[in-house]
Amino acid sequence: MHYQAAPYAEAKLIRCTRGAIYDVVVDLRRESPTFTSWIAVLLTAENRNMVYVPEGCAHGFLTLEDGSEVFYQMSEVYMAESARGVRWDDPAFQIKWPGKVNMISERDRCYPDFR
């Protein structure tokens, strides 16, 4: 689950252009009434839906079909020093994934507990 911290916080617009993904957004804005809540959206090439991820929210997805392709539009350039993340299985969020996570990067696996 990724995001960028200020001053390079970014909003994202995500669409699945081939295959299917289960897309999750977690609210990390401390002043928000939905702080630590999450939503999930099924994005497929067929349904042509998109999801908007506001600044201050983390984003991640699980591919549901081999060969899935994801298209991002971002409001800010990537800045490695502002890159942040939270674990996909962090107990603070209790995200319900529709299947087993089979492949995940070492960096994404090693984020500390959010709380």
Secondary structure as GFF3:
##gff-version 3
##sequence-region A 1 115
A	DSSP	beta_strand	2	4	.	.	.	ID=ss1
A	DSSP	beta_strand	12	18	.	.	.	ID=ss2
A	DSSP	beta_strand	20	27	.	.	.	ID=ss3
A	DSSP	beta_strand	38	44	.	.	.	ID=ss4
A	DSSP	beta_strand	50	53	.	.	.	ID=ss5
A	DSSP	beta_strand	57	63	.	.	.	ID=ss6
A	DSSP	beta_strand	69	74	.	.	.	ID=ss7
A	DSSP	three_ten_helix	80	82	.	.	.	ID=ss8
A	DSSP	beta_strand	83	85	.	.	.	ID=ss9
A	DSSP	alpha_helix	106	109	.	.	.	ID=ss10
###
